[in-house]
Each structure stands twice: as C-alpha cells, then as structure tokens.
Amino acid sequence: MDRSDLLAVVHDCSEEAFRRLYARHTPALYAFARRMLADRPDDAEDVIQEVWLRAFGQLGSFSWGSSLRTWLSGIALNRCREVWRDRGVSLIATDEEMPAVNGDPHVSIDVERGLAQLPSGYRAVLVLHDVEGYTHEEIATQLGIEPGTSKSQLFRARRALRKRLHDSDPEGTDG
C-alpha cells in the first residue's frame, strides 16, 4: 500500500488531494490502456476517464488490500475488456488472427506498434505479465481464463512479437 495515497484519500478528501492522485497515477494508467487497446489514444482517454469516475464512486469500498495503482489498473483492465466485448473481440487469441507482415524490407517497426498489431488476447496477457508484472494466476483471475491459458497465450504472444520484429528488421538482425 502506498501510504501517501492512503493519506491523500482518507485524511485529505479535497480536490487538491484528488488532483495529486490523478497526476501521480494517470500517466501509467494511460500507457497501460493504450497498450491494451492497440495504441488507440481516443479509446485510451475514454477508458481513463471512466476509470477515475468509477474509482471515485467506489473509493469508499476500496479495502487497501493492494496498492491504489493496482486497484486502478484492475478498473482500467475491466474497462478495456468492456471495449473489447463491445467490438466483439475474443480474449483467447489464435495465430490465425495475426495480420500479415508487410514484406517491404524498408519498413521498420517498434515494440509499441508490434504490440498494437497483436490480437487482443495475446496483447492483454503480454502486457499484464511482461509490462505490468502480474502473475499467471492474477491474469487468469482478471481475464476469466485458466492460468495455463495465460501461459500459452504469453508464449504465443512473445513468439508472434519476435516474428514481427524480426520480419520487419531490414538488416535481418534481432532488434
């Protein structure tokens, strides 16, 4: 638990305390939402707005069993899942969902764009595990899948991302 967050919320329920919390946590939450939503800034902004609205409404029920950032990330993840559901996107990805790699040897690709091109199921597990540091058990709970599914999705996501990065490297080196 981040003691400064607890003090800001419990002892100083002012607009200024909320602004400090917002400034402290929003950049990381926004980056998380952009990664999860295939780098769509407008969707990420909508998610972040909804995260803070929901957090504000539910703050009284927050038990402080985890850090505020973890709790806010859970709200953001749930909102991203709602966006995927509205789009008809499955959280269990298959290799067939991978878009074709552009054969132009002069096209460069960075990791963020590579992540954005992964199917949602691959991207969700890879971001939660490798970027956010969640365990497979936590990911399974958050996404409503089995831990073994999380592990296999992570393996496939890493393989797909490596392939995309390798196939787009004009020098043929692993970058």
N, C-alpha and C positions, 0 to 999 in steps of 0.2 A: 504494500500500500504506500502510495506517495503521500507523505504526511502533509506536504504543502497543499495538495489537492483537498485532503480531508479538512484542513483548517480553513481553506478558502470557502468550501461548501458549507460546513457546519457552523463555523464561528463568524463568518462574514458574508451573509447572504445578500450582498449588494450587487448592483450592476457592474461595478468595478471588479469584483471577485469573479463574476461570470466572464467578463472580458479577458481577464488573465487566464482563466481556464481555456477559453476559446483560443486565445493566441498561443497557448502552450501546446494544445493537442490538435488543432485543426490542420497544420501542415502535414503531419504524419498521417492523419486520417484521410486527407485529400489524396496524398500519394497512394495510400492503400486502395482507396476507391477507384482511382484512375487505373491502377494495375489490374484490379479485379474486373473492371468494365472495359477492358481492351483500349485503354487510353482515350476515353471519350470525356473530354473536360466538362461538357454541359451536363452529362449524366452524373459525373462525379460531384459536381456542385450541387445538384439536386439531392443526391444521397447525403452529402454533408449537412445540408440544410435540414433534412429530415432527421438525421442523427441527433442534432442539437435540439430539435423540437421534441423528439421522443425522450432524449436524456433529461431534458428539463422537466418533462411531465412525470418521469419515472424515478427521478433522483431520490425521492423520499423512500423508495423501496430498495435502493441500492444498499447491499449489506456490507460493502467494503471487504468482501472475501477475496477480491482481486484488486489490481490497480484500477484506477479510473480509466486509464488508457485501454486496458484490456476490455473493460466493460463497454467503453465507447466503440472499440473495434468490433466487438460482438454485435452491437447495434448496427454498425456500418455493414458488416457481413450479411446480416439478416436483410437489410435494405437492398444490398446488391443481389441477394438471392431472389427478392421480390421482382427486381428489374429483369433478371434472367427468366423468371417464371412468366412475367408479362410478355417477354419476347419469345417464349416457347423454347428456351434453351435448356438442355439437359445438363446436369452436373456430372454425369458419367460420360466421359469423352471416349471417342474411338479414333484410331489413326485415320480412318476414312474422312473425318471432319477437317483434317489438316488442309489448308489451302495449298495450291500448287506453288512451288518455289519458282520465282522468276528466274529464267535461265540466263538473263543478262549478266555477264561476268563483272560488269562495272557497277552493279547495284550493291550498295553497302547497306548493312542492317545493324542496328544496335540492339542491345538486350531488351530495352523497353519496347521497341517495335516488335521484336521477336516474341516477347510475352503477349503483346496485344494480338498477335496472329494465332496464338494457341487457342484451341477450343476452350470454352469456359470451364469445363470440368478439370482439364489439365492445368489451366492458369490458376484456378482457385486453389488447388492443392499445392502447387509450386509456390505461389505467393505466401500462402499461410504457413507452409513448412520452411521454405528456404529464406524467405524475406522476413516474415513476422515471427518465426521461431516456435510455432505451435507443434505439439507432438501429434503423431498419427491418431492417437486416441481423442485428443481435443478436436482435431479436424473432423474426425468421424462424427463426433457429437454435434459440432457446429453445422456440418453439411447433411447430417442424417444418412450417413453411409457407414459401411463397416471399416475398421482400421486396415484390413487387408486391401480393401478397395482404394483407400487413401494411398497406401504404399505402392500399389500397382499404377495408380494414376500419376504419382510422383515420378516413378521410374519412366513411364512413357512420356511425361511432360519434359523431363530432362533430356531424354533421347531426342524428342522432337525439336526442342530448342537447340540442342547441339547440332542437329542436322541442318536446321535453318541457318544457324550462324556459319557453319562450315560451308554450306552450299552457296551462301551469299558472299563469301570471302574471295575477292578476286585474286589474291595471292595463293589461295589454297592452303593457308595455314589456319590452325585453330585459334581464333581470336576471341 
